[in-house]
Amino acid sequence: MKILVTGANGFIGKNLIAELNNLGFNEIFEFTRDTDPALLETYTVACDFVFHLAGVNRPKHAHEFMEGNYEFTSRLLELLKKSQKQAPIVTTSSTQAELDNPYGRSKKAMEKLLLQYQQEIGAPVYIYRLPNVFGKWSKPNYNSVVATYCHHIARNQDIQIHDPEARLTLCYIDDVLEEFFQALSGMPTAEGDFYVVPTTYTLTVSELASQIQKFKDIRANGNIENMQDPLTKKLYSTYLNFLPEDQFAYDLKMNVDSRGSFTEFIRTPDRGQVSINISKPGIEKGNHWHHTKNEKFLVVSGEALIRLRKIDASELIEYRVNGEKLQVVDIPTGYTHSLINIGNTDLVTVIWVNECFDPVKPDTYYLEV
């Protein structure tokens, strides 16, 4: 199938083309502002399907709305008529098409053209009135409040909130693409004369800003948000895309002494805590037990002897583990335990605990194994 994509360099266009390539579509005609205008006729003659994503939403002058949204669409449709093909069209409009402003009026006029074309030619036209779309490769201060907040917060820059309680409807780029591919296969999600992306999210401006700030704070406190929440997961993936390229790496707070170090890696509200323990040769750590807290030890480098004893018994349990064969040792409640470096190099152990450390209730009781 030969596919024409207008607005190929835009936020949605770049994501769409990347996924088309992933799915094996290798005849894609990419039309951008820099493309030779004469090629548009060549592409309309050859294509079997059109993703019409080109448009203007933040021009320097108001008249550019009609030029970029209405007049370009008119030219595209005339060329499709001339080609005498009935290629289906997916196009992106906006929820602002119902508003009386220059942008909304240009989108409304574009929609009217497309609906007339569909009635006249009989080619399927799928008009999507998209809400605020967010995701990777979106532009700050241009087409996404999420992009703007992510970009500024990642750089310690102030953000503007005019109405904290204003409600936003958000749509993630991958959900948009999933729906677009439904349309490509002839099974779009209809809603009256228009088509919709079924998965959207609603929250206030202040809630959005607060959530993105929490993502930034992860580097300081290690608290990973609950990624089982779909919106949180999608927003975090978007936030990471806006990190400055020289700031992908960040330091952790290492608690260092003569025995080695202990460093918290991540903390979660529902899945506990992950830490990295480094022990010098001959060092023994631990000799304590817990009521409810339980752990998993994973030695990734060096050699270790893990010793355990039920607190009301005398029998010792020992496990020898090393980084050559990764093996997890569970530390049950009610067993005092210790970790001994029996090798000649630093011992590196990844430790998972089912709950984050609480200094008020440490649930840790000293008892030699």
C-alpha positions as CSV (number, residue, x, y, z in Angstrom):
1,M,0.0,0.0,0.0
2,K,1.3,3.5,-1.0
3,I,0.6,6.0,1.7
4,L,0.7,9.8,1.5
5,V,1.5,11.7,4.8
6,T,1.2,15.5,4.8
7,G,2.7,17.3,7.7
8,A,5.3,14.5,7.8
9,N,7.7,16.5,9.9
10,G,5.2,17.4,12.6
11,F,4.7,15.8,16.0
12,I,2.0,13.3,14.9
13,G,3.5,12.8,11.4
14,K,7.0,11.8,12.8
15,N,5.4,9.3,15.2
16,L,3.1,7.9,12.5
17,I,5.9,7.4,9.9
18,A,8.1,5.7,12.5
19,E,5.4,3.2,13.2
20,L,4.5,2.7,9.6
21,N,8.1,1.8,9.0
22,N,8.0,-0.5,12.0
23,L,5.0,-2.3,10.5
24,G,6.7,-2.8,7.2
25,F,5.1,-0.1,5.1
26,N,7.9,0.9,2.7
27,E,6.1,3.1,0.2
28,I,5.4,6.3,2.1
29,F,5.3,9.7,0.4
30,E,6.3,12.3,3.0
31,F,5.1,15.8,2.2
32,T,6.3,18.7,4.3
33,R,6.6,22.5,4.0
34,D,10.0,22.0,2.4
35,T,8.8,19.5,-0.2
36,D,8.7,20.6,-3.8
37,P,5.0,21.6,-4.2
38,A,4.9,19.9,-7.6
39,L,5.4,16.6,-5.9
40,L,2.0,16.8,-4.2
41,E,0.3,16.0,-7.5
42,T,2.6,13.1,-8.1
43,Y,1.9,11.7,-4.7
44,T,-1.9,12.1,-5.0
45,V,-1.9,10.1,-8.2
46,A,0.2,7.3,-6.7
47,C,-1.2,6.9,-3.2
48,D,-3.8,4.4,-1.9
49,F,-4.3,6.1,1.4
50,V,-3.9,9.6,2.8
51,F,-3.0,10.8,6.3
52,H,-3.6,14.5,6.1
53,L,-1.8,15.9,9.1
54,A,-0.5,19.2,7.8
55,G,-1.9,22.3,9.4
56,V,-1.1,25.6,11.2
57,N,-1.9,26.2,14.8
58,R,0.5,29.0,15.9
59,P,1.2,31.3,13.0
60,K,2.6,34.8,13.1
61,H,-0.4,36.2,11.4
62,A,-4.1,35.2,11.7
63,H,-4.6,34.9,8.0
64,E,-2.2,32.0,8.0
65,F,-4.8,29.8,9.7
66,M,-6.9,29.7,6.6
67,E,-4.0,29.3,4.3
68,G,-2.5,26.4,6.2
69,N,-5.7,24.6,7.2
70,Y,-8.3,25.4,4.6
71,E,-6.5,26.4,1.4
72,F,-3.9,23.6,1.5
73,T,-6.7,21.1,2.2
74,S,-8.6,22.5,-0.8
75,R,-5.6,22.0,-3.0
76,L,-5.0,18.5,-1.8
77,L,-8.6,17.5,-2.4
78,E,-8.6,19.0,-5.9
79,L,-5.6,17.0,-6.8
80,L,-7.2,13.8,-5.4
81,K,-10.2,14.5,-7.5
82,K,-8.0,15.0,-10.6
83,S,-6.3,11.7,-10.0
84,Q,-9.8,10.0,-10.1
85,K,-8.8,7.8,-7.1
86,Q,-10.9,7.1,-4.1
87,A,-8.1,6.9,-1.5
88,P,-9.4,7.1,2.1
89,I,-8.4,10.1,4.1
90,V,-7.5,10.3,7.8
91,T,-7.2,13.9,8.9
92,T,-6.6,15.7,12.2
93,S,-8.9,18.5,13.1
94,S,-9.3,19.9,16.6
95,T,-11.9,20.1,19.4
96,Q,-11.5,23.9,18.8
97,A,-13.4,23.5,15.6
98,E,-16.5,24.3,17.6
99,L,-15.0,27.6,18.9
100,D,-15.3,31.0,17.2
101,N,-11.7,31.9,16.9
102,P,-9.4,32.1,13.9
103,Y,-7.9,28.7,14.4
104,G,-11.3,27.1,15.2
105,R,-12.9,28.7,12.1
106,S,-10.1,27.5,9.8
107,K,-10.5,23.9,11.2
108,K,-14.3,24.1,10.8
109,A,-13.9,25.2,7.2
110,M,-11.5,22.4,6.5
111,E,-13.9,19.9,8.0
112,K,-16.7,21.2,5.7
113,L,-14.5,20.8,2.7
114,L,-13.7,17.2,3.6
115,L,-17.3,16.2,4.2
116,Q,-18.3,17.7,0.9
117,Y,-15.5,15.8,-0.8
118,Q,-16.7,12.6,0.8
119,Q,-20.3,13.1,-0.3
120,E,-19.2,14.1,-3.9
121,I,-16.5,11.5,-4.5
122,G,-17.6,8.7,-2.2
123,A,-14.1,8.2,-0.7
124,P,-14.1,7.5,3.0
125,V,-13.0,10.5,5.1
126,Y,-12.1,10.1,8.8
127,I,-12.0,13.4,10.6
128,Y,-10.5,13.2,14.1
129,R,-11.2,16.2,16.4
130,L,-8.2,15.6,18.6
131,P,-7.9,17.0,22.1
132,N,-4.4,17.8,23.6
133,V,-2.1,15.2,22.2
134,F,1.1,14.5,24.1
135,G,4.1,12.2,23.7
136,K,7.6,12.1,22.4
137,W,8.7,14.6,19.8
138,S,6.0,17.1,20.7
139,K,7.1,20.8,20.7
140,P,7.1,22.9,23.9
141,N,5.4,26.3,23.6
142,Y,3.7,25.1,20.4
143,N,1.3,22.2,20.2
144,S,1.2,20.6,23.7
145,V,0.8,22.0,27.2
146,V,2.3,18.7,28.4
147,A,5.4,19.3,26.3
148,T,5.7,22.9,27.6
149,Y,5.5,21.8,31.2
150,C,7.9,18.9,30.7
151,H,10.4,21.1,29.0
152,H,10.3,23.9,31.5
153,I,10.2,21.7,34.7
154,A,13.1,19.5,33.4
155,R,15.2,22.7,33.1
156,N,14.1,24.3,36.4
157,Q,12.2,27.0,34.5
158,D,9.0,28.6,35.7
159,I,5.7,27.5,34.2
160,Q,2.6,29.6,33.7
161,I,-0.7,28.5,35.2
162,H,-3.5,31.0,34.5
163,D,-6.4,28.8,35.8
164,P,-5.2,25.9,38.1
165,E,-8.7,24.3,38.0
166,A,-9.1,24.4,34.2
167,R,-9.8,20.9,33.0
168,L,-7.7,19.4,30.2
169,T,-8.5,16.4,28.0
170,L,-5.3,14.6,27.0
171,C,-4.7,11.9,24.4
172,Y,-1.4,10.0,24.2
173,I,0.3,9.7,20.8
174,D,0.5,5.9,20.8
175,D,-3.3,5.8,21.4
176,V,-3.8,8.1,18.5
177,L,-1.6,5.9,16.3
178,E,-3.5,2.8,17.4
179,E,-6.8,4.4,16.3
180,F,-5.2,5.6,13.0
181,F,-4.2,2.0,12.2
182,Q,-7.8,1.0,12.9
183,A,-8.9,3.5,10.3
184,L,-6.2,2.3,7.9
185,S,-7.8,-1.2,8.2
186,G,-11.3,0.2,7.6
187,M,-12.4,-0.1,11.3
188,P,-12.3,3.5,12.8
189,T,-14.1,4.5,15.9
190,A,-17.0,6.7,14.7
191,E,-18.9,9.3,16.7
192,G,-21.5,11.0,14.5
193,D,-19.9,12.6,11.4
194,F,-16.5,12.5,13.1
195,Y,-14.1,9.9,14.6
196,V,-12.5,9.6,18.0
197,V,-9.6,8.1,19.8
198,P,-11.3,6.0,22.4
199,T,-8.7,6.5,25.2
200,T,-8.4,9.9,26.7
201,Y,-7.7,11.4,30.1
202,T,-9.1,14.3,32.0
203,L,-7.3,16.3,34.8
204,T,-6.8,19.9,35.9
205,V,-3.9,22.1,34.9
206,S,-2.6,22.1,38.5
207,E,-2.8,18.3,38.7
208,L,-0.8,18.0,35.5
209,A,1.9,20.4,36.7
210,S,2.1,18.6,40.1
211,Q,2.5,15.2,38.4
212,I,5.3,16.4,36.2
213,Q,7.1,18.0,39.1
214,K,6.9,14.6,40.9
215,F,8.8,13.1,37.9
216,K,11.5,15.7,38.3
217,D,11.7,15.0,42.1
218,I,12.4,11.3,41.4
219,R,16.1,12.1,41.0
220,A,16.2,13.6,44.5
221,N,14.0,11.2,46.5
222,G,14.0,8.1,44.4
223,N,10.2,7.8,44.6
224,I,8.9,6.2,41.4
225,E,5.2,6.9,40.8
226,N,2.7,4.0,40.3
227,M,3.2,3.0,36.7
228,Q,0.2,0.8,36.8
229,D,-1.8,4.0,36.2
230,P,-1.9,4.4,32.4
231,L,-1.8,8.2,32.4
232,T,1.1,8.3,34.9
233,K,3.1,5.8,32.8
234,K,2.5,7.8,29.6
235,L,3.3,11.2,31.1
236,Y,6.5,9.9,32.6
237,S,7.6,8.4,29.2
238,T,6.9,11.9,27.7
239,Y,8.7,13.7,30.5
240,L,11.9,11.7,30.0
241,N,11.9,12.7,26.3
242,F,12.3,16.4,27.4
243,L,15.4,15.9,29.6
244,P,18.4,17.9,28.4
245,E,20.7,15.5,26.5
246,D,23.6,16.3,28.8
247,Q,21.5,15.5,31.9
248,F,20.3,11.9,31.2
249,A,22.7,10.7,34.1
250,Y,22.2,11.7,37.7
251,D,24.0,11.0,41.0
252,L,22.5,8.9,43.8
253,K,23.2,9.6,47.5
254,M,25.8,6.9,48.6
255,N,26.1,6.2,52.3
256,V,29.8,5.3,52.4
257,D,31.9,4.1,55.3
258,S,35.0,1.8,55.8
259,R,32.9,-1.3,55.1
260,G,31.7,-0.2,51.7
261,S,28.5,1.6,50.8
262,F,24.7,1.4,50.7
263,T,22.7,3.3,48.2
264,E,18.9,3.6,47.6
265,F,18.1,3.2,43.9
266,I,14.3,3.5,43.6
267,R,11.4,3.7,46.0
268,T,7.8,2.8,45.0
269,P,4.5,3.4,46.8
270,D,3.3,-0.2,46.3
271,R,6.3,-2.4,45.3
272,G,8.9,-1.6,47.9
273,Q,12.5,-0.4,47.6
274,V,15.6,-1.4,45.6
275,S,19.1,-0.6,46.9
276,I,22.7,-1.4,46.0
277,N,24.9,-2.7,48.7
278,I,28.7,-2.8,48.3
279,S,30.9,-4.6,50.8
280,K,34.7,-4.7,51.0
281,P,36.4,-8.1,51.3
282,G,35.9,-9.8,54.7
283,I,33.1,-7.4,55.7
284,E,30.0,-8.8,57.3
285,K,26.7,-6.7,57.2
286,G,23.3,-7.4,58.7
287,N,22.9,-9.5,61.9
288,H,19.3,-8.3,62.3
289,W,15.8,-9.6,61.7
290,H,12.3,-8.2,60.8
291,H,8.7,-8.7,61.8
292,T,7.1,-7.9,58.5
293,K,9.8,-6.5,56.3
294,N,11.2,-9.1,53.8
295,E,14.1,-8.9,51.4
296,K,15.6,-10.5,48.3
297,F,19.4,-10.5,47.9
298,L,20.9,-10.7,44.4
299,V,24.7,-10.8,44.2
300,V,25.8,-9.4,40.9
301,S,29.5,-9.2,41.4
302,G,31.9,-10.9,43.9
303,E,31.4,-13.8,46.2
304,A,29.1,-13.9,49.3
305,L,28.1,-16.1,52.1
306,I,24.5,-15.4,53.2
307,R,23.8,-16.8,56.7
308,L,20.3,-17.1,58.3
309,R,19.0,-18.4,61.6
310,K,15.4,-18.5,62.8
311,I,15.4,-16.3,65.9
312,D,14.2,-19.1,68.2
313,A,16.5,-21.8,66.8
314,S,20.2,-22.7,66.8
315,E,20.5,-24.2,63.3
316,L,22.4,-22.1,60.8
317,I,21.3,-21.9,57.1
318,E,24.0,-20.9,54.6
319,Y,24.0,-20.0,50.9
320,R,27.2,-19.3,48.9
321,V,26.4,-17.1,45.9
322,N,28.4,-15.2,43.4
323,G,28.1,-12.9,40.4
324,E,29.0,-15.7,37.9
325,K,25.6,-17.4,38.5
326,L,22.8,-15.0,39.4
327,Q,20.7,-16.4,42.1
328,V,18.2,-14.7,44.4
329,V,18.1,-15.5,48.1
330,D,14.8,-14.8,49.9
331,I,15.2,-13.4,53.4
332,P,12.0,-14.5,55.3
333,T,10.6,-12.6,58.3
334,G,11.7,-13.9,61.7
335,Y,15.1,-15.0,60.5
336,T,18.2,-13.1,61.6
337,H,20.6,-12.8,58.7
338,S,23.9,-11.5,57.5
339,L,25.8,-10.9,54.3
340,I,29.6,-11.7,54.3
341,N,32.0,-10.9,51.5
342,I,34.2,-14.0,51.2
343,G,35.9,-13.0,48.0
344,N,38.9,-10.8,47.1
345,T,37.0,-8.1,45.4
346,D,34.1,-5.8,46.3
347,L,30.8,-7.6,46.8
348,V,27.9,-5.9,44.9
349,T,24.4,-6.9,46.0
350,V,21.1,-5.7,44.7
351,I,18.6,-5.7,47.6
352,W,14.8,-5.5,47.2
353,V,12.7,-4.8,50.2
354,N,8.9,-5.1,50.2
355,E,8.5,-1.8,51.9
356,C,10.4,1.5,51.8
357,F,12.5,2.4,54.8
358,D,10.7,4.3,57.5
359,P,13.0,5.7,60.2
360,V,10.0,6.0,62.6
361,K,9.2,2.3,62.1
362,P,12.4,0.6,60.9
363,D,11.2,-2.9,61.8
364,T,14.9,-3.9,62.3
365,Y,16.1,-5.7,65.4
366,Y,19.8,-6.5,66.1
367,L,20.6,-10.2,66.7
368,E,23.8,-12.0,65.7
369,V,23.3,-14.9,63.4
